[in-house]
């Protein structure tokens, strides 16, 4: 499968924030989010081909038990289900970062980090062309697939990129469409932005929403610590 990068850092988002983890970033994506912070794994995929054994060897070079398989969209990668199974067989705790548009079809992970894409992810047709805009809008929300991941994973979190009040309202509609009870603490609100100033400008909105509804505020610790750069 095509791999953009493999690196050792700390988890910057979600329930395992701060936990030392090995990140395996697959290259390729079926969406084109306007605010994507990893264009080298989505809009313009980079990286070389690696076998599952080669990936496992690279992961084994680091002391962390926790592995994060991310992208792009890792579920479009060839042999991804084999990789997930082999990582678990090796005793790793596996988090999968996914938009929830591709069903698990037998894939099992310890933590499914599902990030349904809201309307704020719609790309500019001037950047992608109208065909990609149509593909993105057709694919970005599949509530039934998100529910399959919730049911198949050992644990899950629903992570939403939020920029304004309209996003919060849309998010609630998405959760209702999933059609399964979701504990509020499993709903994570992440500020849209790739720099500290932009993110902090949305903190009050997100914190107040979390206080009102019991949702979880999801800072982007890696950007606070390292900035928006690769390998972190």
C-alpha positions, 0 to 999 in steps of 0.5 A: 500500500502507498504510505505517506509517512510513518513517525513516532509522536504523541496523539494530539486529538481525541480520547488518547490525547498525549499518549505516545503513538506510532502514526502510519499515514496511508496516502490517498483519499476519497474526499477533498476537504477544503480545510484538509491539513494533510494534502500530501496524503489526499489532494496530492498523494505522496509516498512509496509502496510498502508491504504490510511486513515492511510497515510492521517492521517500521512500527516495531522500531518504536517503543509505543504500544499505541498505533494510529492508522490515518490518512488521507482516508486509510480505508481506501488503501489496498491491504488495509484490513490485513494491516489492521489485523496484523497490528492487533495480532502483534499486541498493538492498540490500534486507532483508526482515523476515518471519515466513516465513508467506507464500511469496516467489512470485517475490520476490527480496531480498538478505537474507531475515530470517526470524523463525519464531514460537515458542509464546511468541508466542501471544496472550492470548485476553482481548486478541485473542479466541479467533478470533485465537488460533486464526488465530495458532496455525494460521499462525505456523509454516510451515517449508516457506515458510521454506525457500522464502525461504532458497532464493530470497534472495541470503542469509538469517538465521533469527531467533528470539525467545527467553525460556527454555530451552523456547524453545531446544528448540522452536527446534531442532525448527523448524529440523529441520522446515525440512528443509535444512542451516542453518549455525549462524551463520545462526541468530540468538537474540534476547532477548524484551523491549522494555526493556533490563532484560528483555533483559539478564536473558536475555543469559546464557541466550542467550550460553551457548547460542550458545557451546555450539552456534555460533549467533549472539547477536542484541542489539537495538541500537536499544533499547539506544541509543534505547529502545523507540520509533518511528522508530528 
